[in-house]
Amino acid sequence: MRNTFLVCYDICDDKRLRKVFKTMRDFGDHLQYSIFECQFTPVDLAKCRHALNDIIHHHEDQVLFVDLGPVEGRGDRVISALGKAYTNIDAACIIV
Amino acid sequence: MRNTFLVCYDICDDKRLRKVFKTMRDFGDHLQYSIFECQFTPVDLAKCRHALNDIIHHHEDQVLFVDLGPVEGRGDRVISALGKAYTNIDAACIIV
């Protein structure tokens, strides 16, 4: 079963920041400046934590994993936006 | 009843960014660069949205309200950290 996660990071060094950004693009959808939205199985989550674990400096940087709940349930209805619209990671996109 | 919310913002202009940051300090705990953790009643949430609504430029900026669930329930157990520790908004602090 997959849960929706927000992965939010505060990285003190630009080089590490770029590395975290590039790594996260393999795991989910870029939502805001330092936030990705991901749909993880427990194995995906472990892989993501492992990949970031090798990049960050543990005393200076921080990555938060926020579990929003099952993708088909709660995780699908808990984010609302003010200003620019929020498009759900699953939102169908129409190619014209 | 109060729910735990993350308020995450992407603001394109430094002046508006500082205004949003100052406003958010009245509503919750600064978690990461552009993320606050808040415990909202429905009225608090409406007040926060209203306050930010007057600051941001709706075509350029974005504020996300992420509902993590009831403070005494789900909202209390869904954030984990890699690197610097995450301290829960309710965590008892010992004054020495």
N, CA and C atoms of all chains as a GROMACS GRO file, in nm:
protein
  576
    1MET      N    1   0.085  -0.120   0.000
    1MET     CA    2   0.000   0.000   0.000
    1MET      C    3   0.088   0.126   0.000
    2ARG      N    4   0.044   0.227  -0.072
    2ARG     CA    5   0.122   0.352  -0.080
    2ARG      C    6   0.060   0.462   0.007
    3ASN      N    7   0.147   0.538   0.072
    3ASN     CA    8   0.104   0.658   0.144
    3ASN      C    9   0.159   0.782   0.075
    4THR      N   10   0.082   0.890   0.086
    4THR     CA   11   0.132   1.018   0.034
    4THR      C   12   0.223   1.081   0.139
    5PHE      N   13   0.340   1.122   0.098
    5PHE     CA   14   0.434   1.188   0.188
    5PHE      C   15   0.472   1.325   0.131
    6LEU      N   16   0.492   1.423   0.221
    6LEU     CA   17   0.565   1.544   0.184
    6LEU      C   18   0.707   1.526   0.235
    7VAL      N   19   0.804   1.554   0.153
    7VAL     CA   20   0.944   1.552   0.195
    7VAL      C   21   0.992   1.697   0.189
    8CYS      N   22   1.020   1.753   0.306
    8CYS     CA   23   1.055   1.895   0.317
    8CYS      C   24   1.200   1.904   0.368
    9TYR      N   25   1.281   1.986   0.303
    9TYR     CA   26   1.422   1.988   0.345
    9TYR      C   27   1.478   2.129   0.362
   10ASP      N   28   1.564   2.140   0.459
   10ASP     CA   29   1.639   2.263   0.490
   10ASP      C   30   1.787   2.225   0.481
   11ILE      N   31   1.854   2.264   0.375
   11ILE     CA   32   1.991   2.220   0.350
   11ILE      C   33   2.083   2.344   0.351
   12CYS      N   34   2.185   2.344   0.429
   12CYS     CA   35   2.265   2.464   0.453
   12CYS      C   36   2.365   2.495   0.342
   13ASP      N   37   2.391   2.398   0.254
   13ASP     CA   38   2.497   2.418   0.154
   13ASP      C   39   2.439   2.400   0.015
   14ASP      N   40   2.470   2.496  -0.075
   14ASP     CA   41   2.407   2.495  -0.209
   14ASP      C   42   2.435   2.366  -0.286
   15LYS      N   43   2.558   2.318  -0.275
   15LYS     CA   44   2.594   2.198  -0.351
   15LYS      C   45   2.511   2.077  -0.302
   16ARG      N   46   2.499   2.066  -0.168
   16ARG     CA   47   2.418   1.956  -0.114
   16ARG      C   48   2.271   1.975  -0.151
   17LEU      N   49   2.227   2.103  -0.151
   17LEU     CA   50   2.088   2.134  -0.186
   17LEU      C   51   2.056   2.085  -0.327
   18ARG      N   52   2.146   2.112  -0.421
   18ARG     CA   53   2.122   2.068  -0.559
   18ARG      C   54   2.119   1.915  -0.567
   19LYS      N   55   2.207   1.853  -0.489
   19LYS     CA   56   2.214   1.705  -0.490
   19LYS      C   57   2.085   1.646  -0.434
   20VAL      N   58   2.034   1.707  -0.326
   20VAL     CA   59   1.908   1.659  -0.268
   20VAL      C   60   1.795   1.677  -0.369
   21PHE      N   61   1.793   1.794  -0.435
   21PHE     CA   62   1.688   1.822  -0.534
   21PHE      C   63   1.692   1.718  -0.646
   22LYS      N   64   1.811   1.693  -0.699
   22LYS     CA   65   1.823   1.595  -0.809
   22LYS      C   66   1.782   1.456  -0.763
   23THR      N   67   1.820   1.420  -0.643
   23THR     CA   68   1.784   1.288  -0.589
   23THR      C   69   1.633   1.277  -0.574
   24MET      N   70   1.572   1.382  -0.522
   24MET     CA   71   1.427   1.377  -0.495
   24MET      C   72   1.345   1.369  -0.624
   25ARG      N   73   1.398   1.420  -0.733
   25ARG     CA   74   1.323   1.412  -0.860
   25ARG      C   75   1.298   1.267  -0.902
   26ASP      N   76   1.380   1.176  -0.851
   26ASP     CA   77   1.356   1.033  -0.881
   26ASP      C   78   1.249   0.974  -0.792
   27PHE      N   79   1.209   1.048  -0.688
   27PHE     CA   80   1.116   0.989  -0.590
   27PHE      C   81   0.977   1.054  -0.591
   28GLY      N   82   0.963   1.172  -0.652
   28GLY     CA   83   0.830   1.233  -0.647
   28GLY      C   84   0.819   1.361  -0.727
   29ASP      N   85   0.721   1.443  -0.690
   29ASP     CA   86   0.680   1.560  -0.765
   29ASP      C   87   0.721   1.687  -0.690
   30HIS      N   88   0.791   1.778  -0.760
   30HIS     CA   89   0.836   1.901  -0.695
   30HIS      C   90   0.717   1.993  -0.670
   31LEU      N   91   0.687   2.020  -0.545
   31LEU     CA   92   0.566   2.092  -0.507
   31LEU      C   93   0.594   2.239  -0.482
   32GLN      N   94   0.694   2.267  -0.403
   32GLN     CA   95   0.738   2.402  -0.374
   32GLN      C   96   0.890   2.401  -0.362
   33TYR      N   97   0.948   2.518  -0.340
   33TYR     CA   98   1.094   2.535  -0.340
   33TYR      C   99   1.168   2.416  -0.278
   34SER      N  100   1.136   2.380  -0.154
   34SER     CA  101   1.210   2.269  -0.092
   34SER      C  102   1.113   2.163  -0.040
   35ILE      N  103   1.011   2.138  -0.119
   35ILE     CA  104   0.911   2.037  -0.081
   35ILE      C  105   0.876   1.949  -0.201
   36PHE      N  106   0.883   1.817  -0.179
   36PHE     CA  107   0.838   1.721  -0.280
   36PHE      C  108   0.717   1.645  -0.226
   37GLU      N  109   0.627   1.609  -0.317
   37GLU     CA  110   0.515   1.522  -0.282
   37GLU      C  111   0.544   1.385  -0.342
   38CYS      N  112   0.537   1.281  -0.258
   38CYS     CA  113   0.574   1.147  -0.304
   38CYS      C  114   0.467   1.046  -0.264
   39GLN      N  115   0.461   0.937  -0.339
   39GLN     CA  116   0.371   0.828  -0.303
   39GLN      C  117   0.458   0.706  -0.274
   40PHE      N  118   0.478   0.678  -0.147
   40PHE     CA  119   0.577   0.578  -0.106
   40PHE      C  120   0.513   0.447  -0.057
   41THR      N  121   0.571   0.337  -0.100
   41THR     CA  122   0.554   0.212  -0.026
   41THR      C  123   0.658   0.219   0.086
   42PRO      N  124   0.650   0.132   0.187
   42PRO     CA  125   0.753   0.133   0.291
   42PRO      C  126   0.895   0.115   0.234
   43VAL      N  127   0.906   0.039   0.128
   43VAL     CA  128   1.039   0.016   0.067
   43VAL      C  129   1.088   0.145  -0.001
   44ASP      N  130   0.998   0.213  -0.072
   44ASP     CA  131   1.036   0.340  -0.135
   44ASP      C  132   1.086   0.439  -0.031
   45LEU      N  133   1.013   0.446   0.081
   45LEU     CA  134   1.050   0.540   0.188
   45LEU      C  135   1.190   0.509   0.238
   46ALA      N  136   1.216   0.380   0.259
   46ALA     CA  137   1.349   0.340   0.309
   46ALA      C  138   1.458   0.376   0.207
   47LYS      N  139   1.428   0.355   0.079
   47LYS     CA  140   1.526   0.389  -0.027
   47LYS      C  141   1.553   0.540  -0.029
   48CYS      N  142   1.448   0.617  -0.015
   48CYS     CA  143   1.462   0.763  -0.018
   48CYS      C  144   1.544   0.810   0.102
   49ARG      N  145   1.512   0.760   0.219
   49ARG     CA  146   1.586   0.798   0.340
   49ARG      C  147   1.733   0.762   0.325
   50HIS      N  148   1.757   0.645   0.268
   50HIS     CA  149   1.896   0.597   0.251
   50HIS      C  150   1.972   0.687   0.154
   51ALA      N  151   1.905   0.722   0.044
   51ALA     CA  152   1.972   0.806  -0.057
   51ALA      C  153   2.008   0.943   0.002
   52LEU      N  154   1.916   1.003   0.077
   52LEU     CA  155   1.940   1.136   0.135
   52LEU      C  156   2.039   1.128   0.252
   53ASN      N  157   2.036   1.017   0.322
   53ASN     CA  158   2.124   0.998   0.437
   53ASN      C  159   2.271   1.016   0.401
   54ASP      N  160   2.304   0.974   0.278
   54ASP     CA  161   2.444   0.982   0.232
   54ASP      C  162   2.482   1.121   0.183
   55ILE      N  163   2.383   1.208   0.164
   55ILE     CA  164   2.411   1.342   0.108
   55ILE      C  165   2.421   1.447   0.219
   56ILE      N  166   2.327   1.444   0.311
   56ILE     CA  167   2.314   1.556   0.406
   56ILE      C  168   2.419   1.549   0.518
   57HIS      N  169   2.443   1.667   0.575
   57HIS     CA  170   2.527   1.674   0.696
   57HIS      C  171   2.432   1.674   0.814
   58HIS      N  172   2.436   1.573   0.894
   58HIS     CA  173   2.332   1.548   0.994
   58HIS      C  174   2.325   1.653   1.105
   59HIS      N  175   2.432   1.730   1.122
   59HIS     CA  176   2.426   1.832   1.230
   59HIS      C  177   2.376   1.967   1.180
   60GLU      N  178   2.375   1.983   1.047
   60GLU     CA  179   2.337   2.114   0.993
   60GLU      C  180   2.207   2.109   0.914
   61ASP      N  181   2.186   1.999   0.845
   61ASP     CA  182   2.071   1.988   0.754
   61ASP      C  183   1.956   1.911   0.820
   62GLN      N  184   1.837   1.932   0.762
   62GLN     CA  185   1.721   1.857   0.814
   62GLN      C  186   1.629   1.821   0.699
   63VAL      N  187   1.583   1.695   0.699
   63VAL     CA  188   1.481   1.650   0.603
   63VAL      C  189   1.364   1.598   0.687
   64LEU      N  190   1.244   1.650   0.659
   64LEU     CA  191   1.125   1.604   0.730
   64LEU      C  192   1.042   1.516   0.637
   65PHE      N  193   0.997   1.403   0.686
   65PHE     CA  194   0.907   1.313   0.612
   65PHE      C  195   0.770   1.323   0.680
   66VAL      N  196   0.674   1.376   0.606
   66VAL     CA  197   0.541   1.400   0.663
   66VAL      C  198   0.442   1.304   0.598
   67ASP      N  199   0.392   1.210   0.676
   67ASP     CA  200   0.301   1.106   0.624
   67ASP      C  201   0.158   1.159   0.622
   68LEU      N  202   0.102   1.176   0.504
   68LEU     CA  203  -0.033   1.233   0.491
   68LEU      C  204  -0.140   1.126   0.487
   69GLY      N  205  -0.098   0.997   0.486
   69GLY     CA  206  -0.198   0.891   0.488
   69GLY      C  207  -0.207   0.820   0.355
   70PRO      N  208  -0.292   0.715   0.348
   70PRO     CA  209  -0.302   0.634   0.227
   70PRO      C  210  -0.336   0.717   0.103
   71VAL      N  211  -0.270   0.685  -0.008
   71VAL     CA  212  -0.290   0.761  -0.133
   71VAL      C  213  -0.437   0.764  -0.171
   72GLU      N  214  -0.501   0.644  -0.163
   72GLU     CA  215  -0.642   0.640  -0.207
   72GLU      C  216  -0.737   0.693  -0.099
   73GLY      N  217  -0.687   0.739   0.011
   73GLY     CA  218  -0.779   0.784   0.114
   73GLY      C  219  -0.747   0.924   0.158
   74ARG      N  220  -0.706   0.934   0.279
   74ARG     CA  221  -0.679   1.063   0.342
   74ARG      C  222  -0.575   1.144   0.265
   75GLY      N  223  -0.473   1.073   0.219
   75GLY     CA  224  -0.359   1.142   0.157
   75GLY      C  225  -0.398   1.223   0.034
   76ASP      N  226  -0.519   1.201  -0.011
   76ASP     CA  227  -0.562   1.264  -0.136
   76ASP      C  228  -0.640   1.393  -0.111
   77ARG      N  229  -0.674   1.422   0.014
   77ARG     CA  230  -0.769   1.532   0.036
   77ARG      C  231  -0.723   1.633   0.141
   78VAL      N  232  -0.596   1.640   0.174
   78VAL     CA  233  -0.556   1.720   0.290
   78VAL      C  234  -0.480   1.846   0.256
   79ILE      N  235  -0.459   1.869   0.126
   79ILE     CA  236  -0.381   1.988   0.088
   79ILE      C  237  -0.472   2.088   0.016
   80SER      N  238  -0.475   2.212   0.067
   80SER     CA  239  -0.549   2.317  -0.004
   80SER      C  240  -0.455   2.435  -0.025
   81ALA      N  241  -0.486   2.518  -0.123
   81ALA     CA  242  -0.392   2.626  -0.159
   81ALA      C  243  -0.459   2.762  -0.156
   82LEU      N  244  -0.376   2.862  -0.133
   82LEU     CA  245  -0.412   3.004  -0.145
   82LEU      C  246  -0.315   3.059  -0.248
   83GLY      N  247  -0.366   3.133  -0.345
   83GLY     CA  248  -0.276   3.183  -0.449
   83GLY      C  249  -0.272   3.085  -0.564
   84LYS      N  250  -0.153   3.056  -0.613
   84LYS     CA  251  -0.140   2.962  -0.726
   84LYS      C  252  -0.201   2.827  -0.689
   85ALA      N  253  -0.267   2.765  -0.785
   85ALA     CA  254  -0.341   2.641  -0.756
   85ALA      C  255  -0.243   2.528  -0.720
   86TYR      N  256  -0.293   2.435  -0.640
   86TYR     CA  257  -0.221   2.312  -0.608
   86TYR      C  258  -0.277   2.203  -0.698
   87THR      N  259  -0.190   2.136  -0.775
   87THR     CA  260  -0.241   2.026  -0.857
   87THR      C  261  -0.191   1.894  -0.798
   88ASN      N  262  -0.288   1.812  -0.768
   88ASN     CA  263  -0.261   1.684  -0.707
   88ASN      C  264  -0.169   1.602  -0.796
   89ILE      N  265  -0.080   1.525  -0.733
   89ILE     CA  266   0.020   1.445  -0.805
   89ILE      C  267  -0.047   1.351  -0.905
   90ASP      N  268  -0.176   1.311  -0.875
   90ASP     CA  269  -0.246   1.218  -0.963
   90ASP      C  270  -0.331   1.289  -1.067
   91ALA      N  271  -0.340   1.422  -1.055
   91ALA     CA  272  -0.434   1.495  -1.141
   91ALA      C  273  -0.409   1.457  -1.288
   92ALA      N  274  -0.520   1.422  -1.354
   92ALA     CA  275  -0.508   1.385  -1.497
   92ALA      C  276  -0.463   1.509  -1.574
   93CYS      N  277  -0.366   1.495  -1.664
   93CYS     CA  278  -0.329   1.613  -1.744
   93CYS      C  279  -0.371   1.587  -1.888
   94ILE      N  280  -0.431   1.688  -1.947
   94ILE     CA  281  -0.486   1.672  -2.082
   94ILE      C  282  -0.383   1.727  -2.180
   95ILE      N  283  -0.340   1.644  -2.271
   95ILE     CA  284  -0.240   1.685  -2.372
   95ILE      C  285  -0.317   1.734  -2.494
   96VAL      N  286  -0.295   1.861  -2.529
   96VAL     CA  287  -0.371   1.918  -2.644
   96VAL      C  288  -0.281   1.934  -2.766
   97MET      N  289  -1.237   2.158   1.828
   97MET     CA  290  -1.126   2.064   1.817
   97MET      C  291  -1.016   2.124   1.728
   98ARG      N  292  -0.890   2.098   1.764
   98ARG     CA  293  -0.777   2.153   1.687
   98ARG      C  294  -0.713   2.045   1.600
   99ASN      N  295  -0.676   2.086   1.477
   99ASN     CA  296  -0.598   1.999   1.391
   99ASN      C  297  -0.458   2.056   1.373
  100THR      N  298  -0.361   1.968   1.353
  100THR     CA  299  -0.226   2.013   1.322
  100THR      C  300  -0.218   2.042   1.172
  101PHE      N  301  -0.167   2.158   1.140
  101PHE     CA  302  -0.150   2.197   1.000
  101PHE      C  303  -0.004   2.232   0.974
  102LEU      N  304   0.045   2.201   0.853
  102LEU     CA  305   0.168   2.262   0.804
  102LEU      C  306   0.124   2.372   0.707
  103VAL      N  307   0.182   2.489   0.722
  103VAL     CA  308   0.157   2.598   0.628
  103VAL      C  309   0.290   2.622   0.555
  104CYS      N  310   0.288   2.590   0.427
  104CYS     CA  311   0.410   2.596   0.345
  104CYS      C  312   0.391   2.705   0.239
  105TYR      N  313   0.490   2.793   0.222
  105TYR     CA  314   0.467   2.902   0.128
  105TYR      C  315   0.586   2.924   0.033
  106ASP      N  316   0.552   2.961  -0.088
  106ASP     CA  317   0.647   2.996  -0.194
  106ASP      C  318   0.611   3.139  -0.235
  107ILE      N  319   0.689   3.237  -0.193
  107ILE     CA  320   0.655   3.378  -0.214
  107ILE      C  321   0.764   3.440  -0.303
  108CYS      N  322   0.724   3.502  -0.411
  108CYS     CA  323   0.821   3.546  -0.513
  108CYS      C  324   0.893   3.676  -0.478
  109ASP      N  325   0.842   3.750  -0.379
  109ASP     CA  326   0.899   3.882  -0.352
  109ASP      C  327   0.946   3.889  -0.207
  110ASP      N  328   1.070   3.937  -0.185
  110ASP     CA  329   1.129   3.935  -0.049
  110ASP      C  330   1.044   4.013   0.052
  111LYS      N  331   0.989   4.125   0.009
  111LYS     CA  332   0.911   4.208   0.102
  111LYS      C  333   0.785   4.130   0.147
  112ARG      N  334   0.718   4.067   0.049
  112ARG     CA  335   0.599   3.991   0.084
  112ARG      C  336   0.638   3.870   0.168
  113LEU      N  337   0.756   3.810   0.137
  113LEU     CA  338   0.804   3.693   0.212
  113LEU      C  339   0.822   3.729   0.360
  114ARG      N  340   0.883   3.844   0.386
  114ARG     CA  341   0.903   3.886   0.526
  114ARG      C  342   0.768   3.910   0.595
  115LYS      N  343   0.674   3.968   0.519
  115LYS     CA  344   0.542   3.997   0.576
  115LYS      C  345   0.469   3.867   0.611
  116VAL      N  346   0.480   3.768   0.521
  116VAL     CA  347   0.416   3.638   0.548
  116VAL      C  348   0.480   3.574   0.670
  117PHE      N  349   0.615   3.581   0.676
  117PHE     CA  350   0.685   3.521   0.790
  117PHE      C  351   0.640   3.586   0.921
  118LYS      N  352   0.636   3.717   0.925
  118LYS     CA  353   0.593   3.789   1.047
  118LYS      C  354   0.450   3.754   1.084
  119THR      N  355   0.366   3.745   0.984
  119THR     CA  356   0.225   3.712   1.009
  119THR      C  357   0.213   3.571   1.068
  120MET      N  358   0.288   3.479   1.008
  120MET     CA  359   0.278   3.339   1.049
  120MET      C  360   0.329   3.318   1.193
  121ARG      N  361   0.417   3.402   1.238
  121ARG     CA  362   0.469   3.387   1.376
  121ARG      C  363   0.357   3.403   1.478
  122ASP      N  364   0.251   3.470   1.439
  122ASP     CA  365   0.136   3.483   1.530
  122ASP      C  366   0.048   3.359   1.529
  123PHE      N  367   0.070   3.271   1.433
  123PHE     CA  368  -0.020   3.156   1.417
  123PHE      C  369   0.044   3.022   1.452
  124GLY      N  370   0.177   3.015   1.459
  124GLY     CA  371   0.235   2.883   1.487
  124GLY      C  372   0.384   2.886   1.506
  125ASP      N  373   0.445   2.769   1.485
  125ASP     CA  374   0.586   2.744   1.516
  125ASP      C  375   0.666   2.732   1.386
  126HIS      N  376   0.775   2.809   1.376
  126HIS     CA  377   0.857   2.804   1.254
  126HIS      C  378   0.935   2.673   1.249
  127LEU      N  379   0.906   2.592   1.149
  127LEU     CA  380   0.959   2.455   1.141
  127LEU      C  381   1.081   2.448   1.050
  128GLN      N  382   1.066   2.503   0.933
  128GLN     CA  383   1.176   2.510   0.835
  128GLN      C  384   1.164   2.641   0.761
  129TYR      N  385   1.256   2.669   0.672
  129TYR     CA  386   1.267   2.798   0.602
  129TYR      C  387   1.130   2.858   0.568
  130SER      N  388   1.046   2.784   0.496
  130SER     CA  389   0.916   2.844   0.458
  130SER      C  390   0.802   2.752   0.500
  131ILE      N  391   0.816   2.696   0.618
  131ILE     CA  392   0.714   2.605   0.671
  131ILE      C  393   0.687   2.637   0.819
  132PHE      N  394   0.558   2.652   0.851
  132PHE     CA  395   0.517   2.666   0.990
  132PHE      C  396   0.429   2.548   1.030
  133GLU      N  397   0.439   2.510   1.156
  133GLU     CA  398   0.350   2.408   1.210
  133GLU      C  399   0.252   2.479   1.302
  134CYS      N  400   0.122   2.455   1.279
  134CYS     CA  401   0.020   2.528   1.354
  134CYS      C  402  -0.084   2.431   1.408
  135GLN      N  403  -0.152   2.471   1.516
  135GLN     CA  404  -0.263   2.392   1.570
  135GLN      C  405  -0.388   2.480   1.559
  136PHE      N  406  -0.468   2.450   1.458
  136PHE     CA  407  -0.580   2.538   1.422
  136PHE      C  408  -0.715   2.480   1.463
  137THR      N  409  -0.799   2.570   1.516
  137THR     CA  410  -0.942   2.542   1.514
  137THR      C  411  -0.988   2.591   1.376
  138PRO      N  412  -1.110   2.556   1.333
  138PRO     CA  413  -1.158   2.608   1.204
  138PRO      C  414  -1.154   2.761   1.197
  139VAL      N  415  -1.180   2.826   1.308
  139VAL     CA  416  -1.177   2.973   1.310
  139VAL      C  417  -1.033   3.024   1.291
  140ASP      N  418  -0.939   2.961   1.360
  140ASP     CA  419  -0.797   3.002   1.345
  140ASP      C  420  -0.754   2.989   1.198
  141LEU      N  421  -0.794   2.877   1.137
  141LEU     CA  422  -0.757   2.853   0.997
  141LEU      C  423  -0.812   2.965   0.908
  142ALA      N  424  -0.939   3.000   0.932
  142ALA     CA  425  -1.002   3.106   0.851
  142ALA      C  426  -0.929   3.240   0.872
  143LYS      N  427  -0.891   3.267   0.996
  143LYS     CA  428  -0.819   3.393   1.026
  143LYS      C  429  -0.683   3.395   0.956
  144CYS      N  430  -0.615   3.283   0.960
  144CYS     CA  431  -0.482   3.274   0.897
  144CYS      C  432  -0.494   3.293   0.746
  145ARG      N  433  -0.588   3.222   0.685
  145ARG     CA  434  -0.609   3.237   0.540
  145ARG      C  435  -0.640   3.382   0.505
  146HIS      N  436  -0.724   3.444   0.587
  146HIS     CA  437  -0.765   3.583   0.560
  146HIS      C  438  -0.644   3.677   0.570
  147ALA      N  439  -0.564   3.656   0.672
  147ALA     CA  440  -0.446   3.743   0.692
  147ALA      C  441  -0.349   3.729   0.574
  148LEU      N  442  -0.325   3.608   0.528
  148LEU     CA  443  -0.230   3.586   0.417
  148LEU      C  444  -0.290   3.629   0.283
  149ASN      N  445  -0.419   3.616   0.275
  149ASN     CA  446  -0.489   3.651   0.150
  149ASN      C  447  -0.462   3.796   0.110
  150ASP      N  448  -0.450   3.882   0.212
  150ASP     CA  449  -0.429   4.025   0.184
  150ASP      C  450  -0.283   4.058   0.152
  151ILE      N  451  -0.193   3.963   0.176
  151ILE     CA  452  -0.049   3.992   0.156
  151ILE      C  453  -0.003   3.939   0.020
  152ILE      N  454  -0.042   3.816  -0.014
  152ILE     CA  455   0.020   3.751  -0.130
  152ILE      C  456  -0.037   3.802  -0.262
  153HIS      N  457   0.041   3.782  -0.368
  153HIS     CA  458  -0.006   3.807  -0.505
  153HIS      C  459  -0.052   3.672  -0.560
  154HIS      N  460  -0.178   3.662  -0.586
  154HIS     CA  461  -0.240   3.531  -0.612
  154HIS      C  462  -0.194   3.464  -0.741
  155HIS      N  463  -0.134   3.542  -0.831
  155HIS     CA  464  -0.089   3.477  -0.956
  155HIS      C  465   0.056   3.430  -0.949
  156GLU      N  466   0.128   3.481  -0.848
  156GLU     CA  467   0.271   3.449  -0.840
  156GLU      C  468   0.305   3.363  -0.719
  157ASP      N  469   0.233   3.389  -0.608
  157ASP     CA  470   0.268   3.324  -0.481
  157ASP      C  471   0.175   3.206  -0.454
  158GLN      N  472   0.223   3.117  -0.365
  158GLN     CA  473   0.138   3.004  -0.328
  158GLN      C  474   0.158   2.973  -0.179
  159VAL      N  475   0.046   2.950  -0.109
  159VAL     CA  476   0.051   2.903   0.029
  159VAL      C  477  -0.027   2.771   0.033
  160LEU      N  478   0.035   2.667   0.085
  160LEU     CA  479  -0.032   2.538   0.099
  160LEU      C  480  -0.068   2.514   0.245
  161PHE      N  481  -0.191   2.471   0.269
  161PHE     CA  482  -0.237   2.435   0.403
  161PHE      C  483  -0.251   2.282   0.404
  162VAL      N  484  -0.169   2.216   0.484
  162VAL     CA  485  -0.166   2.070   0.485
  162VAL      C  486  -0.221   2.022   0.620
  163ASP      N  487  -0.337   1.959   0.614
  163ASP     CA  488  -0.405   1.915   0.737
  163ASP      C  489  -0.352   1.779   0.780
  164LEU      N  490  -0.284   1.773   0.892
  164LEU     CA  491  -0.222   1.648   0.937
  164LEU      C  492  -0.314   1.569   1.029
  165GLY      N  493  -0.430   1.627   1.064
  165GLY     CA  494  -0.524   1.552   1.148
  165GLY      C  495  -0.530   1.608   1.289
  166PRO      N  496  -0.619   1.551   1.372
  166PRO     CA  497  -0.640   1.603   1.508
  166PRO      C  498  -0.510   1.610   1.588
  167VAL      N  499  -0.495   1.718   1.663
  167VAL     CA  500  -0.372   1.738   1.741
  167VAL      C  501  -0.346   1.620   1.834
  168GLU      N  502  -0.455   1.580   1.906
  168GLU     CA  503  -0.434   1.469   2.002
  168GLU      C  504  -0.431   1.333   1.933
  169GLY      N  505  -0.440   1.327   1.804
  169GLY     CA  506  -0.440   1.195   1.741
  169GLY      C  507  -0.333   1.186   1.636
  170ARG      N  508  -0.378   1.173   1.516
  170ARG     CA  509  -0.289   1.150   1.403
  170ARG      C  510  -0.186   1.262   1.388
  171GLY      N  511  -0.234   1.385   1.410
  171GLY     CA  512  -0.149   1.501   1.383
  171GLY      C  513  -0.022   1.503   1.466
  172ASP      N  514  -0.018   1.416   1.562
  172ASP     CA  515   0.093   1.418   1.658
  172ASP      C  516   0.203   1.317   1.620
  173ARG      N  517   0.176   1.231   1.520
  173ARG     CA  518   0.271   1.119   1.500
  173ARG      C  519   0.315   1.104   1.356
  174VAL      N  520   0.301   1.205   1.272
  174VAL     CA  521   0.323   1.180   1.129
  174VAL      C  522   0.448   1.244   1.072
  175ILE      N  523   0.525   1.313   1.159
  175ILE     CA  524   0.646   1.379   1.108
  175ILE      C  525   0.770   1.310   1.166
  176SER      N  526   0.859   1.267   1.075
  176SER     CA  527   0.987   1.213   1.123
  176SER      C  528   1.100   1.288   1.051
  177ALA      N  529   1.216   1.287   1.111
  177ALA     CA  530   1.326   1.369   1.057
  177ALA      C  531   1.451   1.286   1.029
  178LEU      N  532   1.528   1.336   0.932
  178LEU     CA  533   1.663   1.287   0.902
  178LEU      C  534   1.753   1.408   0.921
  179GLY      N  535   1.863   1.390   0.991
  179GLY     CA  536   1.951   1.505   1.017
  179GLY      C  537   1.911   1.571   1.148
  180LYS      N  538   1.901   1.702   1.149
  180LYS     CA  539   1.864   1.773   1.273
  180LYS      C  540   1.728   1.724   1.322
  181ALA      N  541   1.717   1.713   1.454
  181ALA     CA  542   1.595   1.654   1.511
  181ALA      C  543   1.475   1.744   1.486
  182TYR      N  544   1.358   1.682   1.480
  182TYR     CA  545   1.230   1.754   1.471
  182TYR      C  546   1.172   1.755   1.613
  183THR      N  547   1.142   1.875   1.666
  183THR     CA  548   1.081   1.878   1.798
  183THR      C  549   0.935   1.919   1.782
  184ASN      N  550   0.850   1.833   1.832
  184ASN     CA  551   0.707   1.853   1.821
  184ASN      C  552   0.669   1.984   1.887
  185ILE      N  553   0.568   2.050   1.830
  185ILE     CA  554   0.522   2.182   1.878
  185ILE      C  555   0.483   2.176   2.025
  186ASP      N  556   0.441   2.054   2.070
  186ASP     CA  557   0.398   2.040   2.210
  186ASP      C  558   0.509   1.994   2.301
  187ALA      N  559   0.624   1.962   2.243
  187ALA     CA  560   0.730   1.900   2.324
  187ALA      C  561   0.757   1.987   2.447
  188ALA      N  562   0.758   1.921   2.560
  188ALA     CA  563   0.787   1.994   2.686
  188ALA      C  564   0.930   2.048   2.678
  189CYS      N  565   0.948   2.175   2.717
  189CYS     CA  566   1.088   2.222   2.717
  189CYS      C  567   1.127   2.246   2.863
  190ILE      N  568   1.246   2.201   2.896
  190ILE     CA  569   1.292   2.208   3.035
  190ILE      C  570   1.379   2.333   3.050
  191ILE      N  571   1.340   2.419   3.141
  191ILE     CA  572   1.416   2.544   3.163
  191ILE      C  573   1.516   2.516   3.274
  192VAL      N  574   1.645   2.532   3.243
  192VAL     CA  575   1.748   2.501   3.345
  192VAL      C  576   1.811   2.630   3.398
   0.00000   0.00000   0.00000
